[in-house]
Amino acid sequence: MKNNIMTNEYLDISPEVAEALANNRPVVALESTIISHGMPYPQNAETALAVEQQIRENGAVPATIAIINGRMKAGLSREEIELLGKEGHNVAKVSRRDLPFIVAAGKNGATTVASTMIIAEMAGIHVFATGGIGGVHRGAEQTFDISADLQELAKTNVAVICAGAKSILDLGLTTEYLETHGVPLIGYQTQVLPAFFCRTSPFSVSIQLDEPEQIAKAMATKWQSGLNGGMVIANPIPEQFAMPEAKINAAIEQAVQESVEQGVHGKDSTPFLLARVAELTGGDSLHSNIQLVFNNAKLAAQIACCYQETAA
């Protein structure tokens, strides 16, 4: 099956990624919010480049996605990654709602899971590695604060490899929302949903698959059957980098309480909570965050290689 690359006058595909797609080689998309909003400079840029290298070492081509000077980009140069890292929070955080305005204004934008999926599908990329997906926020029964990532997963044909949903969220409501919208929640070698910094949670996945080949076959079967929408592959953080549940949960509870007191909400919630949790854990959570992204990139590359063979 050839990659279905959608022509879009606002989209630039880097030469390396374009060549890979034209020759049906495996490509893995990466988001850019983790660069601008996920950690401080220079660690953010260094990590982004190291994640790209992890994908290359596992047989695939990385395509970091962002908006640069109003152009949607599938594949960034080292200079563009450095730019996003240095600019940090000055770069707009862009989800589906924000995309047309950042492009129309010719600005720079760091893509969330949702907007990365959109641009990846435009480019013909079907595998995407990230840290953790967004989800239903705690207290959403009052605030209705639900990440646009979940709606995107319901309609965009991209498989997202992650360490589960970010543990600052309401994981139970997140799994229920995914089920309602028909999004498969696959546990990679696990029957329970990993909770980002921790390997387990009290919630089950919809199916456990233990090999990249099985996941790739399910992806091809789903989309070739006309069943649109993404899927979540939940990949637990490696045991040696996982954080003690009591420690991380205490930090999250404090960070959530402070966000309420300070009136932090909407798209500012996740960056605030992750930064505050990192402070409260003395940087341990940031180290774990980096390691889980490496782990997801490796699995994503393996799945992309298998998918290319399965869908050929």
WONOR-V802336 format. One record per residue. N is the residue number from 1. RES is the residue in three letters. SS is DSSP state (@ for helix, = for strand, . for the rest). NEAR is the number of other C-alpha atoms within 8 Angstrom. D_LAST is the distance of its C-alpha to the last C-alpha in Angstrom with 1 decimal. Layout:
N_RES_SS_NEAR_D_LAST ; N_RES_SS_NEAR_D_LAST
//
This chain:
1_MET_._4_4.4 ; 2_LYS_._5_6.9 ; 3_ASN_._9_9.3 ; 4_ASN_._6_12.3 ; 5_ILE_._8_15.1 ; 6_MET_._8_18.4 ; 7_THR_._6_21.3 ; 8_ASN_._6_24.2 ; 9_GLU_._4_27.5 ; 10_TYR_._8_28.2 ; 11_LEU_=_12_25.0 ; 12_ASP_=_8_24.7 ; 13_ILE_=_10_21.5 ; 14_SER_._10_22.7 ; 15_PRO_@_6_21.9 ; 16_GLU_@_8_20.2 ; 17_VAL_@_14_17.9 ; 18_ALA_@_9_17.4 ; 19_GLU_@_8_16.5 ; 20_ALA_@_12_13.9 ; 21_LEU_@_13_12.3 ; 22_ALA_@_8_12.7 ; 23_ASN_._6_11.0 ; 24_ASN_._10_8.0 ; 25_ARG_._11_10.1 ; 26_PRO_._14_11.0 ; 27_VAL_=_16_13.9 ; 28_VAL_=_17_16.6 ; 29_ALA_=_16_19.2 ; 30_LEU_=_12_22.8 ; 31_GLU_._15_25.8 ; 32_SER_._13_29.1 ; 33_THR_@_11_31.7 ; 34_ILE_@_9_31.8 ; 35_ILE_@_15_33.0 ; 36_SER_@_17_35.6 ; 37_HIS_._11_36.7 ; 38_GLY_._11_35.7 ; 39_MET_._11_37.9 ; 40_PRO_._10_40.5 ; 41_TYR_._9_40.2 ; 42_PRO_._8_39.5 ; 43_GLN_@_8_37.8 ; 44_ASN_@_14_35.3 ; 45_ALA_@_13_34.1 ; 46_GLU_@_8_34.2 ; 47_THR_@_9_32.1 ; 48_ALA_@_10_29.5 ; 49_LEU_@_10_29.2 ; 50_ALA_@_8_29.1 ; 51_VAL_@_11_26.3 ; 52_GLU_@_13_24.2 ; 53_GLN_@_9_25.2 ; 54_GLN_@_11_24.1 ; 55_ILE_@_16_20.5 ; 56_ARG_@_11_20.6 ; 57_GLU_@_7_22.1 ; 58_ASN_._9_19.3 ; 59_GLY_._10_16.5 ; 60_ALA_._15_15.5 ; 61_VAL_=_14_17.1 ; 62_PRO_=_14_19.7 ; 63_ALA_=_13_20.3 ; 64_THR_=_13_23.8 ; 65_ILE_=_17_24.6 ; 66_ALA_=_15_28.1 ; 67_ILE_=_15_30.3 ; 68_ILE_=_12_32.4 ; 69_ASN_._8_35.2 ; 70_GLY_._13_33.7 ; 71_ARG_=_11_30.3 ; 72_MET_=_13_27.2 ; 73_LYS_=_15_25.5 ; 74_ALA_=_17_21.9 ; 75_GLY_._12_22.8 ; 76_LEU_._13_26.5 ; 77_SER_._6_28.7 ; 78_ARG_@_7_31.0 ; 79_GLU_@_7_33.9 ; 80_GLU_@_9_32.3 ; 81_ILE_@_13_31.7 ; 82_GLU_@_9_35.4 ; 83_LEU_@_8_36.6 ; 84_LEU_@_14_35.1 ; 85_GLY_@_14_36.6 ; 86_LYS_@_9_40.0 ; 87_GLU_@_9_40.3 ; 88_GLY_@_12_39.4 ; 89_HIS_@_7_40.7 ; 90_ASN_@_5_41.7 ; 91_VAL_._11_38.1 ; 92_ALA_=_9_37.4 ; 93_LYS_=_11_35.3 ; 94_VAL_=_13_32.9 ; 95_SER_._12_31.3 ; 96_ARG_._9_30.2 ; 97_ARG_._6_33.8 ; 98_ASP_._8_34.7 ; 99_LEU_@_10_31.8 ; 100_PRO_@_7_33.4 ; 101_PHE_@_7_36.8 ; 102_ILE_@_15_35.7 ; 103_VAL_@_14_33.7 ; 104_ALA_@_8_36.6 ; 105_ALA_._7_39.1 ; 106_GLY_._10_37.2 ; 107_LYS_._11_37.4 ; 108_ASN_._12_35.4 ; 109_GLY_=_12_33.5 ; 110_ALA_=_16_32.0 ; 111_THR_=_16_29.1 ; 112_THR_._13_29.3 ; 113_VAL_@_12_26.4 ; 114_ALA_@_14_26.5 ; 115_SER_@_12_26.6 ; 116_THR_@_14_24.0 ; 117_MET_@_12_21.6 ; 118_ILE_@_11_22.6 ; 119_ILE_@_13_22.1 ; 120_ALA_@_15_18.8 ; 121_GLU_@_14_17.4 ; 122_MET_@_11_19.1 ; 123_ALA_@_12_17.3 ; 124_GLY_._11_13.8 ; 125_ILE_._14_14.0 ; 126_HIS_._13_13.4 ; 127_VAL_=_14_15.0 ; 128_PHE_=_15_18.8 ; 129_ALA_=_15_21.4 ; 130_THR_._14_25.1 ; 131_GLY_._11_28.3 ; 132_GLY_._10_29.1 ; 133_ILE_=_11_28.5 ; 134_GLY_._12_31.5 ; 135_GLY_._15_33.0 ; 136_VAL_=_14_36.3 ; 137_HIS_=_11_39.2 ; 138_ARG_._7_42.2 ; 139_GLY_._8_44.8 ; 140_ALA_@_10_42.3 ; 141_GLU_@_5_44.4 ; 142_GLN_@_5_46.9 ; 143_THR_@_6_45.0 ; 144_PHE_._7_41.7 ; 145_ASP_._9_40.0 ; 146_ILE_=_9_36.4 ; 147_SER_._10_33.6 ; 148_ALA_@_11_31.4 ; 149_ASP_@_12_28.5 ; 150_LEU_@_13_28.7 ; 151_GLN_@_9_28.6 ; 152_GLU_@_13_25.6 ; 153_LEU_@_15_23.7 ; 154_ALA_@_13_24.6 ; 155_LYS_@_9_22.9 ; 156_THR_._12_20.4 ; 157_ASN_._12_16.7 ; 158_VAL_._15_16.8 ; 159_ALA_=_12_17.1 ; 160_VAL_=_12_20.3 ; 161_ILE_=_16_21.2 ; 162_CYS_=_16_25.0 ; 163_ALA_._18_28.1 ; 164_GLY_=_14_28.9 ; 165_ALA_=_15_31.1 ; 166_LYS_._13_33.8 ; 167_SER_._10_36.8 ; 168_ILE_._11_39.2 ; 169_LEU_=_12_37.8 ; 170_ASP_._11_38.7 ; 171_LEU_@_12_35.9 ; 172_GLY_@_7_37.0 ; 173_LEU_@_8_37.0 ; 174_THR_@_12_33.6 ; 175_THR_@_11_32.0 ; 176_GLU_@_8_33.8 ; 177_TYR_@_10_32.6 ; 178_LEU_@_13_28.9 ; 179_GLU_@_9_29.5 ; 180_THR_@_7_31.3 ; 181_HIS_._8_28.4 ; 182_GLY_._7_25.8 ; 183_VAL_._13_24.1 ; 184_PRO_=_11_22.8 ; 185_LEU_=_13_24.6 ; 186_ILE_=_13_22.9 ; 187_GLY_=_16_25.2 ; 188_TYR_=_12_23.6 ; 189_GLN_._9_25.8 ; 190_THR_._10_28.5 ; 191_GLN_._9_30.0 ; 192_VAL_=_11_31.9 ; 193_LEU_._15_31.0 ; 194_PRO_._15_31.6 ; 195_ALA_=_15_34.1 ; 196_PHE_._16_33.0 ; 197_PHE_._14_35.8 ; 198_CYS_=_13_36.2 ; 199_ARG_._13_33.9 ; 200_THR_._9_35.2 ; 201_SER_._10_36.6 ; 202_PRO_._6_38.3 ; 203_PHE_._9_35.3 ; 204_SER_=_8_32.5 ; 205_VAL_._12_28.7 ; 206_SER_._8_27.1 ; 207_ILE_=_9_25.1 ; 208_GLN_=_11_24.8 ; 209_LEU_=_11_21.6 ; 210_ASP_._8_22.2 ; 211_GLU_._8_18.9 ; 212_PRO_@_10_16.0 ; 213_GLU_@_9_13.6 ; 214_GLN_@_9_15.5 ; 215_ILE_@_10_15.3 ; 216_ALA_@_13_11.6 ; 217_LYS_@_10_11.3 ; 218_ALA_@_8_14.2 ; 219_MET_@_11_12.7 ; 220_ALA_@_11_9.7 ; 221_THR_@_8_12.4 ; 222_LYS_@_10_14.9 ; 223_TRP_@_10_13.3 ; 224_GLN_@_7_11.7 ; 225_SER_._6_15.2 ; 226_GLY_._6_16.8 ; 227_LEU_._7_18.5 ; 228_ASN_._10_18.8 ; 229_GLY_._12_20.1 ; 230_GLY_._15_19.3 ; 231_MET_=_14_19.9 ; 232_VAL_=_13_22.2 ; 233_ILE_=_13_21.5 ; 234_ALA_=_14_25.1 ; 235_ASN_._14_25.5 ; 236_PRO_._15_29.1 ; 237_ILE_._16_30.9 ; 238_PRO_._10_31.7 ; 239_GLU_@_6_35.0 ; 240_GLN_@_4_36.9 ; 241_PHE_@_10_36.3 ; 242_ALA_._11_36.9 ; 243_MET_._11_40.1 ; 244_PRO_._7_42.9 ; 245_GLU_@_7_42.5 ; 246_ALA_@_6_46.2 ; 247_LYS_@_9_46.2 ; 248_ILE_@_13_43.2 ; 249_ASN_@_8_44.3 ; 250_ALA_@_8_47.8 ; 251_ALA_@_11_46.5 ; 252_ILE_@_12_44.2 ; 253_GLU_@_8_47.1 ; 254_GLN_@_8_49.4 ; 255_ALA_@_11_46.8 ; 256_VAL_@_10_46.2 ; 257_GLN_@_8_50.0 ; 258_GLU_@_8_50.6 ; 259_SER_@_13_47.9 ; 260_VAL_@_9_49.8 ; 261_GLU_@_7_53.1 ; 262_GLN_._6_51.9 ; 263_GLY_._6_50.3 ; 264_VAL_._10_46.8 ; 265_HIS_._8_44.2 ; 266_GLY_._6_41.0 ; 267_LYS_._7_38.7 ; 268_ASP_@_8_41.3 ; 269_SER_@_10_41.2 ; 270_THR_@_8_38.3 ; 271_PRO_@_10_39.2 ; 272_PHE_@_10_42.8 ; 273_LEU_@_13_42.1 ; 274_LEU_@_10_39.8 ; 275_ALA_@_10_42.3 ; 276_ARG_@_9_45.2 ; 277_VAL_@_13_43.6 ; 278_ALA_@_12_43.0 ; 279_GLU_@_8_46.7 ; 280_LEU_@_8_47.9 ; 281_THR_._11_46.0 ; 282_GLY_._7_47.2 ; 283_GLY_._9_43.7 ; 284_ASP_@_9_42.2 ; 285_SER_@_13_39.8 ; 286_LEU_@_9_38.5 ; 287_HIS_@_9_37.9 ; 288_SER_@_13_36.0 ; 289_ASN_@_11_34.0 ; 290_ILE_@_9_32.8 ; 291_GLN_@_11_31.9 ; 292_LEU_@_15_29.9 ; 293_VAL_@_14_27.8 ; 294_PHE_@_10_27.1 ; 295_ASN_@_11_26.1 ; 296_ASN_@_15_23.7 ; 297_ALA_@_15_22.2 ; 298_LYS_@_11_21.5 ; 299_LEU_@_10_19.9 ; 300_ALA_@_14_17.8 ; 301_ALA_@_16_16.5 ; 302_GLN_@_12_15.7 ; 303_ILE_@_13_13.9 ; 304_ALA_@_15_11.9 ; 305_CYS_@_12_10.9 ; 306_CYS_@_11_9.9 ; 307_TYR_@_14_8.1 ; 308_GLN_@_11_5.8 ; 309_GLU_@_7_5.3 ; 310_THR_@_9_5.6 ; 311_ALA_@_7_3.8 ; 312_ALA_._7_0.0
//
